[in-house]
């Protein structure tokens, strides 16, 4: 009998304690409820029905808003839950940017409220794309750049062109443009022939599309030249600068590290007012130092020590002196595209990592390195393949 009374007293005490705590919590709890949502991530893209799962730390009334319009009103949560699912069909909503807001109001006297908001994109449109140029227009000389362009009906997650046994990334022609482009370097040694290429496109919701095409590489009649450099110059420059193989290692690393986006818009310009081209791109040159090789750049001249400027926007990624190239500057334009400038007399006030815009000074025309006179060695590389830079100055490129 005593034991029973003891149990009753304990039960009554627990009930009174629980009631007291409940009353206290109801009137004095100021803590905000905690909510989390799985199923929609910030700025992600979605198609079809979206199933979301909401977890809460308190009971209360749950409301869901889509673009500030109520989707679910005062859904009562009788207990804490780790998985409150709800689904809404995106096909009933226009494609584009949307905002979802989850709001929970607890059942205390103060009605503590918290919310969670996320932006996302609905994309139920089928993926469509087409080449801008006709197949007959895809002809390119050895040592030039093949410019592939296509238009899609919406922004895509990724696009790549497979050609010549390699893959090349595509980028929007300009911010928010649905025209994508790709720059494929054709080496001077590439065999003239007709080659296939294919474009693989994937949108943000997983749809994919493939387009096939072909292009023709045309033989170019490269010139020949014999150049004599004094042994005194060669010895002096080897003592003053780093070895040329160090430059090649650096260029390979810089090409691989180049951002996968265009840092420029529009055509390139020549880096000096060219008075004369003393050596054409691709000239087969013979020297006592290097033997027979292909000069994969343009040698251009103007007045000694005249200003050399950036041919387009980019970032200075190398500023150094090498035995062969003398005072050297390299600008990264993005998409693996580098501009190289050799034999500078002096450097301009630029530093590695500095952004430059088209026309900014980078140095003066000189004859440092293995040079027979004042001139600028102007070179461009795409994915570390040297190509004719003059092509990039054409308005229709």
Protein Blocks (a to p, Z undefined) as FASTA:
>chain_A
ZZmmmmmmmmmmmmmmmmmmmmmmmmmmcbdcddddehiaghiacehjdddddddfbecd
ddddeehiafbgciacfbdcfbdcddddfklpcedddddddddddfbfklpacddddddd
ddfbdcddddfbdfklmccdehiacddddddfbdcfbdcddeehiacddddfbghiabdc
ddddddfklccdddddddddddfkopacdddddddddddddddddddddfklmmmmmmmm
ccfklmmmmmmmmmmmpccbdfbecjdddfbdcfbdfbdghiacddfklopadddbdddd
ddehiacddfbdcddfbdcddfklmpaddddebjhiacddehifbdcdddehiacdehia
fbdcdfehjdfbdcddddddeehiacdfklmmpmkZZ
